[in-house]
Amino acid sequence: MKTLPLCAIPLLIMLAMFHNSYASSSYLSYEVVEIRSEGLVVRDSKGTLSLIQKDPGDIKVGDIVRYDSIRNRLKKSTWQAAEIIKMTDRTITLQTGADQTAEINMRTKYRNEFKEGDQVKYNAAKGQITKSDLYQPGEEQ
């Protein structure tokens, strides 16, 4: 009777160690290309165009949106497209919209990762940037 727990405990430990449980989200990121009367025309990271039949609200052309096709939910992403226009030792200046600029503090990890003219994603709430995974015209697929 004592051998059963001795065999079961290592088996349970092995199952717990090799069990993969990843959080998943049904939201996908898109860039708004055009706003039509029937909805939004969006482009994914591979360059494929799609039509989302939702009211745009405060969403503009060029914004990054998150769309859940299962629940039919659309929301503006906190990460928006930007371009690095100037880098100094202390700050990075970003072109966020047609005539909007933003400055963020230079971080050590940004020094060798980015250069002027790079397309990035910018989170205004946290003052962070990351490499852009959006489709760039002229890229090979």
C-alpha positions as MATLAB code, in Angstrom:
seq = 'MKTLPLCAIPLLIMLAMFHNSYASSSYLSYEVVEIRSEGLVVRDSKGTLSLIQKDPGDIKVGDIVRYDSIRNRLKKSTWQAAEIIKMTDRTITLQTGADQTAEINMRTKYRNEFKEGDQVKYNAAKGQITKSDLYQPGEEQ';
ca = [
       0.000    0.000    0.000;
       2.899    2.324    0.684;
       4.347    1.810   -2.800;
       1.345    3.423   -4.491;
       1.978    6.913   -3.035;
       5.702    6.508   -3.662;
       4.998    5.937   -7.361;
       2.193    8.484   -7.638;
       4.075   11.453   -6.155;
       6.967   11.445   -8.687;
       4.449   10.946  -11.500;
       2.431   13.972  -10.376;
       5.604   16.063  -10.054;
       6.658   15.115  -13.592;
       3.213   15.976  -14.979;
       3.260   19.345  -13.203;
       6.737   20.201  -14.512;
       6.025   19.341  -18.158;
       2.577   20.884  -18.328;
       2.424   23.928  -20.624;
      -0.309   26.427  -20.003;
       0.006   29.590  -22.029;
      -2.373   32.487  -21.847;
      -3.884   33.276  -25.204;
      -5.802   36.164  -26.573;
      -8.120   36.243  -29.528;
      -7.254   39.905  -30.166;
      -5.160   40.600  -33.274;
      -3.394   43.879  -34.084;
      -4.125   45.778  -37.277;
      -3.247   49.148  -38.773;
      -6.172   51.233  -40.053;
      -5.655   51.983  -43.745;
      -9.004   53.487  -44.714;
     -12.323   54.398  -43.143;
     -15.411   53.634  -45.220;
     -19.121   53.941  -44.572;
     -19.419   50.168  -44.060;
     -16.460   49.946  -41.640;
     -12.684   50.015  -41.335;
     -10.181   48.690  -43.856;
      -7.231   47.307  -41.880;
      -3.857   45.728  -42.684;
      -2.232   42.985  -40.615;
       1.509   42.412  -40.111;
       1.704   40.356  -43.325;
       0.117   43.087  -45.460;
      -3.281   41.438  -45.924;
      -6.182   43.899  -46.130;
      -9.467   43.143  -44.344;
     -12.749   44.930  -43.721;
     -14.032   45.194  -40.145;
     -17.679   46.192  -40.054;
     -17.627   48.371  -36.951;
     -18.218   52.059  -36.222;
     -14.807   53.775  -36.105;
     -15.619   56.158  -33.240;
     -12.422   58.105  -32.434;
     -10.194   55.832  -34.563;
      -8.281   57.561  -37.375;
      -6.327   56.342  -40.401;
      -2.872   55.180  -39.269;
      -3.993   54.082  -35.790;
      -3.254   50.598  -34.511;
      -6.364   48.733  -33.372;
      -6.971   45.411  -31.647;
      -9.859   43.297  -32.964;
     -11.416   40.169  -31.497;
     -13.292   38.417  -34.307;
     -14.863   35.870  -31.940;
     -16.592   38.462  -29.732;
     -16.671   41.143  -32.482;
     -14.870   43.699  -30.284;
     -12.710   46.539  -31.552;
     -10.508   48.777  -29.427;
      -7.685   51.211  -30.014;
      -4.320   49.790  -28.989;
      -2.179   51.528  -26.383;
       0.800   50.999  -28.724;
       0.704   53.385  -31.700;
       2.979   53.750  -34.729;
       5.724   56.361  -34.534;
       9.011   57.281  -36.201;
      12.243   58.272  -34.466;
      13.206   61.692  -35.801;
      15.951   62.668  -33.345;
      18.110   60.899  -30.771;
      20.320   62.544  -28.163;
      22.126   61.201  -25.107;
      19.115   61.900  -22.901;
      15.981   61.870  -25.084;
      14.387   60.348  -28.158;
      12.028   62.529  -30.187;
       9.199   60.685  -31.947;
       6.850   61.733  -34.756;
       3.577   60.169  -33.563;
       0.995   61.676  -35.870;
       0.818   63.988  -38.838;
       2.004   66.969  -36.781;
       2.447   65.527  -33.286;
       5.773   64.845  -31.616;
       6.659   63.248  -28.300;
       9.847   62.989  -26.278;
      10.797   60.029  -24.152;
      13.785   59.420  -21.916;
      16.726   57.549  -23.392;
      17.180   54.140  -21.798;
      20.293   51.997  -21.921;
      18.595   49.257  -23.924;
      17.479   51.791  -26.573;
      21.030   52.951  -27.424;
      22.085   50.082  -29.678;
      18.619   48.886  -30.633;
      17.227   51.972  -32.420;
      18.490   54.679  -34.757;
      17.019   57.797  -36.368;
      14.415   57.017  -39.031;
      13.303   53.692  -37.464;
       9.596   52.869  -37.419;
       8.598   51.924  -33.858;
       5.534   51.362  -31.708;
       5.073   53.908  -28.906;
       3.127   53.522  -25.662;
       2.323   57.057  -24.495;
       1.024   55.962  -21.090;
       4.317   54.303  -20.113;
       6.730   56.291  -22.297;
       8.109   53.134  -23.919;
       9.011   52.161  -27.473;
       9.455   48.781  -29.118;
      10.330   47.526  -32.572;
       7.453   47.735  -35.014;
       6.041   44.514  -36.429;
       3.701   46.346  -38.787;
       3.829   45.767  -42.527;
       6.063   48.286  -44.283;
       5.307   48.972  -47.973;
       8.045   47.575  -50.178;
       8.859   44.667  -47.868;
       9.238   41.227  -49.350;
       6.829   38.616  -48.074;
];
